[in-house]
Amino acid sequence: MDYIVLIGFASAVIIGVSLGLVGGGGSILTVPVLVYILGVEPVLATAYSLFVVGSTSLVGSFAFMKKHLVDYKTALVFAIPSFITVFLTRKFLVPALPDPLFEMGDWLVSKNIGIMIFFALIMLAASYSMIKGNGKKEAEENSKVKFNIPLIALEGLVVGLITGIVGAGGGFLIIPALVLLARLPMKMAVGTSLLIIAAKSLIGFLGDLSSQAIDWQMLLIFTGLSTVGIFIGSSLSNRINEKTLKVGFGWFVLIIGIYIIGKELSSL
């Protein structure tokens, strides 16, 4: 049994590496690792994911701040509606979900199965985004930031809802929004995304403190290892072609998403 735990904690480093390399994707790996390797119950795993990804992203964002690659005004416009949505979702919506969620013929879909299937569908959307790309040229490094405030705020609401339900930081949704709607250069979009992910994930986690029994020892060890990983990922990001990396990571996420759907449907 011990080697399974070691695999789970080793995966924490990989989660941090993915955040350091592509500015997102950490939560895509965190929930499956917690549920399928470390045996954490899915609703609690989404709470743990918020803390792990939020803390790791906060540490990672400091390096971008030092390089002046964080746009604080854009982060604020995006983050305020996202903060409100993620906190309310974790505090009221998730606890209010019925268990079981619904019946479909002979199938009884429990709350845990429903959350994992919804999470897998988000993974499929993420993989499509990473494999296909955003379809447009990224903003140039010297381009002027241009705000589309209503669209940026709306994107913040959507990402906040998804974050609240499945514990996903939403970097795969935030970065395209920052590039296309605020016209941020890619590197600045990654730095700004990490700051947004950190803030809203940690705020979302606060909504769980009164309703979940937290294993702080396990959570802090996992988070510490993930933080080590983000330093490794940030170092590697200068040596690996970003486009190739994102496409490869997208295929990996696609495979994991299909696996989760198959596993959860087989348990019905």
Secondary structure as the mmCIF struct_conf table of DSSP 4:
data_model
#
loop_
_struct_conf.conf_type_id
_struct_conf.id
_struct_conf.beg_label_comp_id
_struct_conf.beg_label_asym_id
_struct_conf.beg_label_seq_id
_struct_conf.end_label_comp_id
_struct_conf.end_label_asym_id
_struct_conf.end_label_seq_id
HELX_RH_AL_P HELX_RH_AL_P1 ASP A 2 VAL A 22
BEND BEND1 GLY A 23 GLY A 23
HELX_RH_AL_P HELX_RH_AL_P2 GLY A 26 PRO A 32
HELX_RH_PI_P HELX_RH_PI_P1 VAL A 33 ILE A 37
BEND BEND2 LEU A 38 LEU A 38
HELX_RH_AL_P HELX_RH_AL_P3 PRO A 42 LYS A 66
TURN_TY1_P TURN_TY1_P1 LYS A 67 HIS A 68
HELX_RH_AL_P HELX_RH_AL_P4 TYR A 72 LEU A 88
HELX_RH_PI_P HELX_RH_PI_P2 THR A 89 LEU A 93
HELX_RH_AL_P HELX_RH_AL_P5 VAL A 94 ALA A 96
BEND BEND3 LEU A 97 LEU A 97
BEND BEND4 ASP A 99 PRO A 100
STRN STRN1 PHE A 102 MET A 104
TURN_TY1_P TURN_TY1_P2 GLY A 105 ASP A 106
STRN STRN2 TRP A 107 VAL A 109
HELX_RH_AL_P HELX_RH_AL_P6 LYS A 111 LYS A 132
BEND BEND5 GLY A 135 LYS A 136
HELX_LH_PP_P HELX_LH_PP_P1 LYS A 137 GLU A 138
STRN STRN3 ALA A 139 ALA A 139
HELX_LH_PP_P HELX_LH_PP_P2 GLU A 140 GLU A 140
TURN_TY1_P TURN_TY1_P3 GLU A 141 ASN A 142
HELX_LH_PP_P HELX_LH_PP_P3 SER A 143 VAL A 145
HELX_RH_AL_P HELX_RH_AL_P7 ILE A 149 VAL A 166
HELX_RH_AL_P HELX_RH_AL_P8 GLY A 171 LEU A 180
TURN_TY1_P TURN_TY1_P4 LEU A 181 LEU A 181
BEND BEND6 ALA A 182 ALA A 182
STRN STRN4 PRO A 185 PRO A 185
HELX_RH_AL_P HELX_RH_AL_P9 MET A 186 LEU A 206
TURN_TY1_P TURN_TY1_P5 GLY A 207 SER A 211
BEND BEND7 GLN A 212 GLN A 212
HELX_RH_AL_P HELX_RH_AL_P10 TRP A 216 LEU A 236
TURN_TY1_P TURN_TY1_P6 SER A 237 ARG A 239
BEND BEND8 ILE A 240 ILE A 240
HELX_RH_AL_P HELX_RH_AL_P11 GLU A 242 SER A 266
TURN_TY1_P TURN_TY1_P7 SER A 267 SER A 267
#
